[in-house]
Amino acid sequence: MAKKDYYQVLGISKSAEEREIKKAYKRLAMKYHPDRNQGDKTAEGKFKEIKEAYEILINEEKRNAYDQYGHAAFENGQSNNTYSSTFTSSADFGDIFGDVFGDIFGGNRTQRSKKGSDLCYNIEILLEEAVKGTKKEIQIPTLQKCHTCYGTGARTGTKPRACATCHGKGQIHIRKGFFTVQQSCPTCHGKGSVITDPCNLCRGQGRIEKYKTLSVKIPPGVDTNDRIRLNNEGEAGANGAQSGDLYVQITVKKHPIFEREENNLYCEVPINFTMAALGGEIEVPTLDGRVKLKIPHETQSGKLFRIRGRGVKSIQNRHQGDLLCRVVVETPVNLNDKQKNLLHELGNSFNGFRGEKNSPRSKRFFDGVKRFFDDLTR
């Protein structure tokens, strides 16, 4: 009985690519599989045809031979690659799920090389360093690729060999009734290979723990919780894979004078009673030195003065922040008798401590207090 054309069996064209062949086989094999059609000899025969066609067309050498000679290429034992069309109904869904689902959706039955873990290093810097930028050298413990075996884990001159349990696939199939469950191989733990002669230095791990020194360039304008990423400076990958990244987490130390809020700097500047009343000029600190600040007469405690362009330059848009100086009028202490007498005379000249003209804020406060108690007695 003449065999059907393999391309017609799978319902694909002769120019079909590998992915199309696998999709067609998956669809038809699921439909005609003997486990889903128990006792149906027609379905069993159809499944045999589908599997035979798939085994030939998915193999490049066999497909080329079939395209050139047809079914005759596999008759009379002409080739070592001759395909036997003897099937049993014991073929299970593990073949379909493992060979087709894995290939179509990017699965791999052997463990892929895994990129190394990312690392985080916390560093504390001064405010001046955060504002102006700096360079820091850091030492980090990390797993690095073994320089003796180059990450393979095997002794020099040897190679890992395919696992005998899973035959290098990294996965095994366990039948669970109607379905087949795929799980990692217990012998090689999903790697697909075992090391019989491990490297003396890393003892088969492919990585060793080392400290390395890195120079970190911290750009101007960084702030607490900013992170700097150093590509490929993290933990070495398994099986010779790419290293992870290193993230340097910034913390800015508290400054004795300045506080930072976004790109602005704040500081408190104490002034004496006379300066606040009569005005004058003082020097205030900045991160670049001192600048002069003019204090107008009758300045109240808590008044905020802005000095433009003396803050932090933004790391994002390079906009320069400002310095904001809050003046605090300081009450004089350690007065001698003469100073006390002068203050008494000054106080008397204010018509008492509630003078309307000289202390308008006090007058508003005590007027409010009076109205509050008057309302309570009504």
C-alpha positions in Angstrom: 0.0 0.0 0.0 1.5 3.3 -1.1 2.4 5.7 1.7 0.9 9.1 1.7 3.0 12.2 1.1 4.5 13.3 4.4 3.8 17.0 3.7 0.1 16.1 3.1 0.0 14.0 6.2 0.9 17.0 8.3 -1.0 19.5 6.1 1.9 21.7 5.4 3.6 23.0 2.2 7.0 21.7 1.0 8.6 25.0 1.9 7.4 24.8 5.5 9.9 25.9 8.1 10.8 23.9 11.3 8.4 26.0 13.5 5.4 25.2 11.1 6.3 21.5 11.2 6.2 21.4 15.0 3.0 23.3 15.2 1.3 21.0 12.8 2.6 17.9 14.6 1.4 19.2 18.0 -2.1 19.9 16.7 -2.5 16.6 15.0 -0.8 14.5 17.6 -3.0 15.8 20.3 -6.1 15.0 18.2 -5.2 11.4 17.3 -3.1 10.3 20.2 -4.1 6.8 21.3 -4.6 7.8 24.9 -7.4 10.1 23.8 -8.8 7.6 21.3 -8.6 4.3 23.2 -9.8 1.3 21.1 -10.0 3.4 17.9 -7.7 1.6 15.4 -8.2 4.3 12.8 -6.9 7.0 15.1 -4.0 4.8 16.1 -3.0 4.3 12.5 -3.4 8.0 11.8 -1.2 8.9 14.8 1.5 6.5 13.4 1.4 8.3 10.1 1.7 11.7 11.7 4.6 10.7 14.0 6.4 9.0 11.0 6.0 12.1 8.9 7.1 14.4 11.7 10.2 12.3 12.5 11.3 12.5 8.8 10.6 16.2 8.1 11.9 17.6 11.4 15.4 16.0 10.7 17.2 18.0 8.1 19.2 15.1 6.6 16.2 12.8 6.4 14.0 15.6 4.9 16.6 16.3 2.2 16.7 12.6 1.4 12.9 12.4 1.3 12.6 15.5 -1.0 15.1 13.9 -3.4 14.1 10.2 -3.4 10.7 10.1 -1.7 9.9 7.1 0.4 12.5 5.0 -1.4 15.2 6.8 0.6 14.2 4.8 3.7 13.5 1.4 2.2 15.8 -1.7 1.9 18.2 -0.4 4.6 19.9 2.0 2.2 21.0 4.4 4.9 22.3 4.3 8.5 19.7 7.0 9.1 16.9 4.8 7.9 13.8 5.5 9.9 11.8 2.6 11.3 8.0 3.1 11.1 7.2 0.7 13.9 5.2 2.4 16.6 3.4 1.4 19.7 0.5 3.1 21.5 2.8 3.7 24.4 4.1 7.0 22.9 2.9 9.5 25.4 2.3 13.2 25.8 5.8 13.7 27.2 7.1 13.5 23.6 4.6 16.1 22.4 4.9 18.5 25.4 8.7 18.1 25.8 9.7 18.2 22.1 7.1 20.5 20.7 5.9 22.9 23.4 9.4 23.5 24.6 10.7 24.2 21.2 7.8 26.4 20.1 7.6 28.5 23.2 11.3 28.9 23.8 11.7 26.2 26.4 15.0 24.3 26.8 15.2 21.0 28.5 18.8 21.7 29.5 19.4 24.4 32.0 20.3 27.6 30.4 23.3 29.6 31.5 21.9 32.0 34.1 22.9 35.6 34.4 24.6 36.4 37.7 22.7 38.2 40.5 22.7 41.9 40.8 24.5 43.3 43.8 23.8 46.5 45.9 26.5 48.4 47.8 25.6 51.2 50.2 27.9 54.2 50.3 27.7 57.3 52.6 29.1 60.5 51.2 29.4 64.1 52.4 27.0 66.8 51.2 29.8 68.6 49.5 30.7 65.4 47.6 27.1 64.9 46.6 26.8 68.5 45.3 30.1 68.7 43.5 30.6 65.1 42.5 33.5 62.8 43.5 35.3 59.5 43.0 35.2 56.7 45.5 37.0 53.4 45.7 34.9 50.5 47.1 35.7 46.9 47.9 32.9 44.4 47.3 32.7 40.6 47.9 31.4 38.8 44.9 31.3 35.5 43.1 33.5 35.7 40.0 34.1 33.3 37.2 36.8 30.8 38.1 39.9 31.7 36.1 41.2 28.1 36.2 38.2 26.4 34.5 36.7 29.5 32.9 33.4 28.8 34.6 32.8 25.3 33.5 33.5 23.7 36.9 35.6 20.9 35.3 39.3 20.3 35.7 41.5 21.7 33.0 41.5 19.4 30.0 38.2 17.8 30.8 34.5 18.7 30.1 31.2 18.0 31.9 29.5 14.9 30.4 25.9 14.4 29.6 23.8 13.3 32.5 22.9 9.6 32.2 19.6 10.0 33.9 18.1 12.6 31.6 20.4 12.0 28.7 21.5 15.7 28.7 18.0 17.1 28.6 18.0 18.4 32.2 14.3 17.3 32.6 12.6 14.0 33.1 9.0 13.0 32.4 6.8 11.3 35.0 3.5 9.8 33.8 0.5 11.0 35.9 -2.5 9.2 34.5 -3.5 11.0 31.3 -0.8 13.6 31.5 2.9 13.5 31.7 4.6 15.9 34.2 8.0 17.3 33.4 10.4 18.1 36.2 14.1 18.8 36.8 16.4 15.9 36.7 17.3 14.8 40.3 20.8 13.8 39.2 22.1 16.9 37.4 19.5 19.3 38.9 18.4 20.6 35.5 21.9 21.2 34.1 21.8 18.4 31.7 25.4 17.5 32.5 27.5 16.2 35.4 31.1 17.0 36.4 33.0 13.8 37.2 36.4 15.6 37.5 35.8 19.0 39.2 38.1 21.9 39.2 40.4 22.0 42.2 40.0 25.8 42.7 36.2 26.2 42.5 35.4 22.5 43.3 32.9 22.3 40.4 31.0 25.5 41.1 32.5 27.5 38.2 32.7 30.5 40.5 34.9 31.6 43.4 34.3 34.3 46.1 36.7 37.2 45.8 36.9 40.9 46.8 37.4 43.4 44.1 38.2 47.1 44.2 36.2 49.4 42.0 36.4 53.1 41.3 33.0 54.7 41.3 32.4 58.1 39.7 29.7 59.9 41.6 28.2 62.6 39.4 27.4 66.1 40.9 23.8 66.5 42.1 23.1 63.1 43.5 21.0 62.7 46.6 20.1 60.1 49.2 18.5 57.0 47.7 19.9 57.7 44.2 21.6 54.6 42.6 24.5 54.3 40.3 24.6 51.2 38.1 27.8 49.6 37.1 27.2 47.1 34.3 28.5 43.6 34.6 30.2 44.3 38.0 27.8 42.1 39.9 27.9 38.4 40.6 29.4 36.1 37.9 26.8 34.1 36.0 26.5 30.3 36.3 28.0 28.1 33.6 30.0 31.0 32.3 27.0 33.3 31.7 27.1 37.1 31.8 27.7 38.8 35.2 25.0 40.8 36.9 25.1 44.5 37.6 26.3 46.4 40.7 24.1 49.1 42.1 25.7 51.7 44.3 23.1 53.1 46.7 23.8 56.7 47.8 23.3 58.1 51.4 24.2 61.7 52.1 25.4 62.4 55.6 23.7 65.0 57.7 25.5 68.4 57.4 26.2 70.6 60.5 25.0 73.7 58.7 23.0 73.0 55.6 19.8 71.0 54.9 18.9 70.0 51.4 15.4 70.0 49.9 15.4 68.9 46.3 17.9 71.3 44.7 17.7 74.0 47.3 19.9 74.4 50.4 18.6 75.8 53.7 20.5 77.2 56.7 19.8 79.2 59.8 21.8 82.4 60.5 21.6 84.0 63.9 21.6 87.8 64.1 21.6 90.1 67.2 18.8 92.3 68.3 20.5 95.5 67.1 21.2 94.1 63.6 17.5 93.0 63.3 16.3 96.4 64.4 18.7 98.7 62.6 19.7 96.5 59.6 23.2 95.9 58.3 25.3 93.4 56.4 26.5 89.9 57.4 28.5 87.1 55.9 26.7 83.8 55.3 28.3 80.4 54.4 27.8 78.6 51.1 29.4 75.4 49.8 31.8 77.6 47.7 32.8 80.0 50.5 31.2 83.1 52.1 28.9 85.7 50.6 27.6 88.9 52.0 23.9 89.3 52.8 22.2 92.6 53.4 19.8 92.6 56.4 17.1 95.4 56.1 16.1 97.2 59.2 13.2 95.9 61.3 13.8 92.3 60.2 11.7 89.8 62.1 13.0 86.5 63.4 12.3 83.7 60.9 12.6 85.9 57.8 13.8 83.9 54.8 16.4 85.3 52.4 17.1 83.7 49.0 20.5 83.8 47.5 20.0 82.6 43.9 22.3 80.0 42.2 24.0 78.9 45.5 22.2 75.6 45.8 22.6 72.3 44.1 22.8 71.7 40.3 20.1 69.2 39.3 21.5 65.9 38.0 18.6 65.7 35.6 18.1 69.1 34.0 21.2 70.9 35.3 19.1 73.6 36.8 20.9 75.4 39.7 19.0 75.6 43.0 19.2 78.4 45.6 20.4 78.9 49.1 17.7 80.0 51.5 18.9 81.6 54.8 16.5 81.9 57.7 17.5 84.6 60.1 17.0 84.0 63.8 17.0 87.0 66.1 19.0 86.0 69.2 18.1 87.3 72.6 21.2 88.8 74.3 22.6 86.9 77.3 25.2 87.7 80.0 24.2 91.4 80.2 26.1 93.7 82.5 24.3 96.4 84.5 24.8 99.1 81.9 23.3 97.0 79.2 20.4 96.1 81.3 19.7 99.8 82.1 19.9 100.7 78.5 17.3 98.0 77.6 15.0 99.3 80.4 15.2 102.7 79.0 14.5 101.3 75.5 11.5 99.4 76.8 10.1 102.5 78.6 10.5 104.4 75.4 8.2 101.8 73.7 5.5 102.8 76.1 5.7 99.4 77.8 6.0 96.0 76.1 2.7 96.4 74.2 3.4 99.5 72.2 1.2 99.7 69.1 3.7 101.4 66.9 6.9 99.5 67.9 5.4 96.1 68.4 2.4 95.7 66.0 2.6 91.9 66.1 2.4 91.9 69.9 -0.5 94.2 69.7 -2.4 92.0 67.3 -1.8 89.0 69.5 -2.9 90.5 72.8 -5.9 92.1 71.1 -6.9 88.6 69.9 -6.5 87.2 73.4 -8.7 89.9 74.8 -11.5 89.2 72.3 -11.2 85.5 73.1 -11.8 86.0 76.8 -14.5 88.6 76.2 -16.4 86.1 74.1 -16.2 83.5 76.9 -17.8 85.8 79.5 -20.8 86.8 77.3 
